[in-house]
Amino acid sequence: MIDDNEWLVVGLITSPQGINGKIQVKSLSDFEERFTKPGKRWIQKAKEIPIELELTSGFKKPGKESFIIRFREITNRNQAENLKGYKILVKARSIPQLKQDEFHLSQLLNLKVKILEKDKFKIIGKIINLENEKNNLLVIQLIKNNKKVLIPFVKEIVPVVDIKNKFIIITPPLGLMEL
């Protein structure tokens, strides 16, 4: 069994591009070189063992958060089509250096979630997953009813992220926690 902490998910394969095995990828990373700089990458379907591939080239689609990439081992549209839904991974230790107050989204997992209630901060749950369809969403498991809620990861709703002390503070608009 692969330890999840060993890997960082940096992208999601969405579709083939053309007939020669190029692949369109939705980026889950702030680092474009994940998709443009040649080198080893891994792909994974669900919880299967990651498969190593060699990224040979890639470029960002203008105005989009997606890239067109080419793996040496994928040479036709059928092979590319079969990779739809796979995650693109890199080794967690290959994290680029961050500036102070910067963090990787994967570092949010398992952080406690606090909310201001009657002038005191109260822990209401923890972050159990991240979703990234159009926007980054935090999947929070609530303590009181074990329910999962999705919170948009935007400054207005998540004004405080304290990686060092392992918590975030949220200020959800009325009704968001009931969705």
C-alpha positions as CSV (number, residue, x, y, z in Angstrom):
1,M,0.0,0.0,0.0
2,I,1.4,3.4,-1.0
3,D,1.6,6.0,1.7
4,D,-0.5,9.0,0.5
5,N,2.0,11.3,2.1
6,E,4.6,10.1,-0.4
7,W,2.8,11.7,-3.4
8,L,1.4,15.0,-4.4
9,V,-1.5,15.2,-6.9
10,V,-0.6,18.0,-9.3
11,G,-3.1,17.4,-12.1
12,L,-6.1,15.5,-13.5
13,I,-6.1,14.1,-17.0
14,T,-9.3,15.3,-18.7
15,S,-9.1,14.3,-22.3
16,P,-7.0,13.3,-25.3
17,Q,-5.8,16.1,-27.5
18,G,-5.4,15.3,-31.2
19,I,-4.4,11.9,-32.6
20,N,-0.8,11.6,-31.5
21,G,-1.2,10.8,-27.8
22,K,-1.2,14.3,-26.4
23,I,-3.2,14.8,-23.3
24,Q,-5.2,17.7,-21.8
25,V,-4.6,18.1,-18.0
26,K,-6.4,20.2,-15.5
27,S,-3.7,21.8,-13.2
28,L,-4.1,21.4,-9.4
29,S,-0.7,23.1,-8.9
30,D,0.6,26.6,-8.8
31,F,3.9,25.4,-10.5
32,E,3.6,25.4,-14.3
33,E,6.9,23.4,-14.6
34,R,5.0,20.4,-13.3
35,F,3.5,20.2,-16.9
36,T,6.2,21.9,-19.0
37,K,9.5,20.7,-17.7
38,P,10.5,17.2,-19.0
39,G,11.1,14.5,-16.5
40,K,9.5,11.7,-14.5
41,R,5.8,11.9,-13.5
42,W,3.4,9.3,-12.3
43,I,-0.2,8.6,-13.1
44,Q,-2.7,6.9,-10.9
45,K,-6.2,5.7,-11.2
46,A,-8.2,5.6,-7.9
47,K,-6.0,3.9,-5.3
48,E,-4.0,1.8,-7.7
49,I,-0.2,1.8,-7.6
50,P,1.2,4.8,-9.5
51,I,2.7,4.2,-13.0
52,E,5.9,6.0,-13.9
53,L,5.9,7.9,-17.2
54,E,8.3,10.3,-18.9
55,L,7.0,13.8,-19.6
56,T,8.6,15.0,-22.8
57,S,6.8,18.3,-23.4
58,G,3.9,20.5,-22.3
59,F,2.4,24.0,-22.7
60,K,-0.3,26.0,-20.9
61,K,-3.5,26.7,-22.9
62,P,-3.9,30.5,-23.1
63,G,-6.2,31.8,-20.4
64,K,-6.9,28.4,-18.9
65,E,-5.7,26.4,-15.9
66,S,-5.1,23.5,-18.2
67,F,-2.1,22.2,-20.1
68,I,-1.5,20.0,-23.2
69,I,1.3,17.5,-22.4
70,R,3.0,14.6,-24.0
71,F,4.3,11.4,-22.3
72,R,7.0,9.4,-24.2
73,E,5.0,6.2,-23.6
74,I,1.6,7.5,-25.0
75,T,1.7,7.6,-28.7
76,N,-1.9,7.6,-30.0
77,R,-5.4,8.9,-29.2
78,N,-6.7,5.5,-27.9
79,Q,-3.9,5.3,-25.3
80,A,-4.6,8.9,-24.3
81,E,-8.3,8.3,-24.1
82,N,-7.7,5.4,-21.7
83,L,-6.0,7.8,-19.2
84,K,-9.1,10.0,-18.7
85,G,-9.7,10.5,-15.0
86,Y,-6.2,9.5,-14.0
87,K,-4.4,11.8,-11.5
88,I,-0.9,13.1,-12.2
89,L,1.5,12.7,-9.3
90,V,4.9,13.8,-8.3
91,K,7.0,12.7,-5.3
92,A,6.1,14.8,-2.3
93,R,9.8,15.5,-1.6
94,S,10.0,17.3,-5.0
95,I,8.0,20.3,-3.6
96,P,9.5,23.5,-4.9
97,Q,10.7,25.9,-2.2
98,L,8.0,28.2,-1.0
99,K,8.1,31.8,0.3
100,Q,7.2,32.5,3.9
101,D,3.4,32.4,4.3
102,E,3.0,30.2,1.3
103,F,1.8,26.6,1.5
104,H,0.8,23.7,-0.7
105,L,-2.9,22.8,-0.8
106,S,-2.0,19.2,0.3
107,Q,-0.8,20.7,3.6
108,L,-4.4,21.7,4.4
109,L,-5.4,18.0,4.9
110,N,-6.3,17.2,8.5
111,L,-6.1,20.8,9.7
112,K,-8.7,21.6,12.4
113,V,-11.5,24.0,11.3
114,K,-12.4,26.8,13.7
115,I,-15.2,29.3,13.6
116,L,-15.9,32.4,15.8
117,E,-18.9,31.8,18.0
118,K,-20.0,34.1,20.8
119,D,-16.5,35.8,20.8
120,K,-14.6,32.5,21.1
121,F,-13.1,30.2,18.6
122,K,-14.7,26.8,18.5
123,I,-13.4,23.7,16.6
124,I,-16.2,22.5,14.3
125,G,-14.4,19.9,12.3
126,K,-11.4,19.0,10.2
127,I,-10.4,19.2,6.5
128,I,-10.6,15.6,5.0
129,N,-10.2,16.3,1.3
130,L,-9.7,18.9,-1.4
131,E,-11.8,19.2,-4.6
132,N,-10.9,21.2,-7.5
133,E,-13.4,21.2,-10.3
134,K,-13.7,24.9,-11.2
135,N,-12.6,26.3,-7.8
136,N,-10.7,24.9,-4.9
137,L,-13.1,23.5,-2.3
138,L,-12.3,22.2,1.1
139,V,-14.2,19.1,2.2
140,I,-14.8,19.5,5.9
141,Q,-16.0,16.7,8.2
142,L,-18.1,18.3,11.0
143,I,-17.7,17.0,14.6
144,K,-21.3,17.5,15.6
145,N,-23.0,15.2,13.0
146,N,-20.1,13.7,11.1
147,K,-21.6,15.4,8.0
148,K,-19.3,16.6,5.2
149,V,-19.6,20.1,3.9
150,L,-17.9,21.8,1.0
151,I,-16.4,25.3,1.7
152,P,-14.9,27.4,-1.1
153,F,-11.2,28.1,-0.4
154,V,-11.3,31.9,-0.9
155,K,-9.9,34.6,1.4
156,E,-13.4,35.9,2.3
157,I,-14.5,32.6,3.7
158,V,-11.1,31.2,4.9
159,P,-9.3,34.4,6.2
160,V,-6.8,32.5,8.3
161,V,-4.6,29.5,7.4
162,D,-2.2,28.5,10.2
163,I,-0.1,25.6,8.9
164,K,2.3,25.7,11.8
165,N,-0.5,25.4,14.4
166,K,-2.6,23.1,12.2
167,F,-5.8,25.0,11.9
168,I,-7.9,27.3,9.7
169,I,-10.5,29.8,10.6
170,I,-13.6,30.1,8.5
171,T,-16.3,32.8,8.3
172,P,-19.0,31.1,6.2
173,P,-21.9,33.1,4.9
174,L,-25.2,32.3,6.6
175,G,-26.6,29.0,5.4
176,L,-23.4,27.7,3.8
177,M,-22.8,25.1,6.5
178,E,-26.3,23.7,6.0
179,L,-25.8,22.9,2.3
